[in-house]
Amino acid sequence: MSLAEISSEIDHLNDAERDCLENCFEAAETCEWCADECLDEDEDMARCIRLCRDVADIASMHARFMARESGYSQHLADVCAEVCEECAEECERHDHHHCQVCADVVRECAESCREMAS
């Protein structure tokens, strides 16, 4: 079963929350990949790696909070959006393909988290 199919089964989510949940999981996966790829780069990528790891943790936590209908989900959406935006800015500074992909994915996650939180 795909993530979209699973999230469609969670009946307490509206469309914006469902999109946010899916975007959070995608951001978490992409950030884990980006952080791993950054380890192989010659330049100092410490800040990029740290922010990617932060996004991976906060985005997956936020998705889990949404899935279980936690009362803290909206608060976490704001934090997730903030961390995603900072990560996107950092990734955009690097020319590596994985960083550019990551920047796009986390920007989308930030947008859906901001929409959900409002």
C-alpha positions as CSV (number, residue, x, y, z in Angstrom):
1,M,0.0,0.0,0.0
2,S,1.4,3.4,-0.9
3,L,1.6,6.3,1.5
4,A,-1.2,8.1,-0.4
5,E,-3.4,5.1,0.0
6,I,-2.6,4.8,3.7
7,S,-3.2,8.5,4.4
8,S,-6.5,8.3,2.5
9,E,-7.6,5.7,5.1
10,I,-7.1,8.1,8.0
11,D,-10.6,9.5,8.0
12,H,-10.0,12.4,10.5
13,L,-7.6,14.2,8.1
14,N,-8.8,16.8,5.7
15,D,-7.2,17.3,2.3
16,A,-4.7,19.9,3.5
17,E,-3.7,17.7,6.4
18,R,-3.4,14.6,4.2
19,D,-1.1,16.6,1.8
20,C,0.9,17.8,4.7
21,L,1.4,14.3,6.1
22,E,2.5,13.0,2.8
23,N,4.9,16.0,2.3
24,C,6.4,15.5,5.7
25,F,7.2,11.8,5.1
26,E,8.7,12.8,1.7
27,A,10.7,15.5,3.3
28,A,12.0,13.2,5.9
29,E,13.1,10.6,3.4
30,T,14.7,13.2,1.1
31,C,16.6,14.8,3.9
32,E,18.0,11.5,5.1
33,W,19.2,10.9,1.5
34,C,20.6,14.4,1.2
35,A,22.4,14.2,4.5
36,D,24.0,10.9,3.6
37,E,25.1,12.2,0.2
38,C,26.6,15.3,1.8
39,L,28.9,13.1,3.8
40,D,30.7,12.2,0.6
41,E,31.2,15.9,-0.5
42,D,34.7,17.5,-0.2
43,E,33.4,20.8,1.1
44,D,32.2,21.5,4.6
45,M,28.6,20.3,4.6
46,A,28.1,20.2,8.4
47,R,25.3,22.8,8.5
48,C,23.4,21.2,5.6
49,I,23.7,17.7,7.2
50,R,22.5,19.0,10.6
51,L,19.5,20.8,9.1
52,C,18.6,17.8,6.9
53,R,18.6,15.6,10.0
54,D,16.5,18.2,11.9
55,V,13.9,18.2,9.1
56,A,13.9,14.4,8.9
57,D,13.2,14.2,12.7
58,I,10.7,17.0,13.0
59,A,8.8,16.1,9.7
60,S,8.4,12.5,10.6
61,M,7.3,13.4,14.1
62,H,4.8,15.9,12.8
63,A,3.4,13.3,10.4
64,R,3.0,10.8,13.3
65,F,1.2,13.5,15.4
66,M,-1.2,14.2,12.5
67,A,-1.9,10.5,12.0
68,R,-2.9,10.1,15.7
69,E,-4.8,13.3,15.8
70,S,-2.6,14.9,18.5
71,G,-3.6,18.3,19.9
72,Y,0.0,19.4,19.4
73,S,0.0,18.9,15.6
74,Q,-0.7,22.5,14.6
75,H,2.0,23.8,16.9
76,L,4.4,21.3,15.4
77,A,3.4,22.4,11.9
78,D,4.8,25.8,12.6
79,V,8.1,24.4,13.8
80,C,8.3,22.0,10.9
81,A,7.7,24.8,8.4
82,E,10.4,26.9,10.0
83,V,13.0,24.2,10.0
84,C,12.1,23.2,6.4
85,E,12.5,26.8,5.3
86,E,15.9,27.1,6.9
87,C,17.0,23.8,5.4
88,A,15.8,24.8,1.9
89,E,17.9,28.0,2.2
90,E,21.0,26.1,3.1
91,C,20.5,23.4,0.5
92,E,20.0,26.0,-2.2
93,R,23.5,27.4,-1.5
94,H,25.0,24.1,-2.8
95,D,25.2,23.0,-6.4
96,H,24.9,19.3,-5.7
97,H,21.9,17.6,-7.3
98,H,20.8,16.0,-4.0
99,C,20.8,19.5,-2.3
100,Q,18.7,21.0,-5.0
101,V,16.2,18.2,-4.9
102,C,16.0,18.4,-1.1
103,A,15.5,22.2,-1.3
104,D,12.5,21.7,-3.5
105,V,10.9,19.0,-1.4
106,V,11.4,20.8,1.9
107,R,10.0,24.0,0.5
108,E,6.8,22.1,-0.5
109,C,6.7,20.6,3.0
110,A,7.0,24.0,4.5
111,E,4.2,25.4,2.4
112,S,1.8,22.5,3.3
113,C,2.7,22.8,7.0
114,R,2.1,26.6,7.0
115,E,-1.3,26.0,5.2
116,M,-2.2,23.3,7.8
117,A,-1.2,25.5,10.7
118,S,-3.4,28.4,9.5
